[in-house]
Amino acid sequence: AILYSLVETAKANDLVVHDYITTCLQHLAEQPDNLEPLLPWNISKARCR
């Protein structure tokens, strides 16, 4: 359910799903307690479009 939510959130915000998931996983590996930058409206559009 969590992965589905991430996919649908990426789609709803016109992000490339693969790039968004990859960016989220890389960020979580480095900074697991800092989730604010992963919100679709905060993420760098250049990284996920």
C-alpha positions as CSV (number, residue, x, y, z in Angstrom):
1,A,0.0,0.0,0.0
2,I,2.9,2.4,0.7
3,L,4.5,1.8,-2.7
4,Y,1.2,2.3,-4.4
5,S,0.7,5.5,-2.6
6,L,4.1,6.8,-3.7
7,V,3.4,5.8,-7.3
8,E,0.1,7.5,-7.4
9,T,1.4,10.6,-5.6
10,A,4.2,10.9,-8.2
11,K,1.7,10.6,-11.0
12,A,-0.6,13.2,-9.5
13,N,2.3,15.6,-9.4
14,D,3.5,14.9,-12.9
15,L,6.7,13.3,-11.8
16,V,8.4,10.4,-13.5
17,V,7.5,7.5,-11.2
18,H,10.8,5.6,-11.5
19,D,12.9,8.7,-10.9
20,Y,10.8,9.7,-7.9
21,I,11.0,6.3,-6.3
22,T,14.8,6.2,-7.0
23,T,15.3,9.6,-5.5
24,C,13.2,8.7,-2.4
25,L,15.1,5.5,-1.8
26,Q,18.5,7.2,-2.2
27,H,17.5,10.0,0.1
28,L,16.1,7.6,2.7
29,A,19.4,5.6,2.7
30,E,21.3,8.8,3.5
31,Q,18.9,10.7,5.7
32,P,16.2,8.4,7.0
33,D,14.8,11.0,9.5
34,N,14.5,13.9,7.1
35,L,11.4,13.3,5.1
36,E,10.3,16.8,4.3
37,P,12.4,17.1,1.1
38,L,10.7,14.0,-0.3
39,L,7.3,15.5,-0.5
40,P,6.4,15.9,-4.2
41,W,6.0,19.6,-3.9
42,N,9.4,20.0,-2.3
43,I,11.4,17.6,-4.5
44,S,13.5,19.0,-7.3
45,K,11.4,18.7,-10.4
46,A,14.6,18.5,-12.5
47,R,15.4,15.2,-10.9
48,C,12.0,13.6,-11.5
49,R,10.8,14.9,-14.9
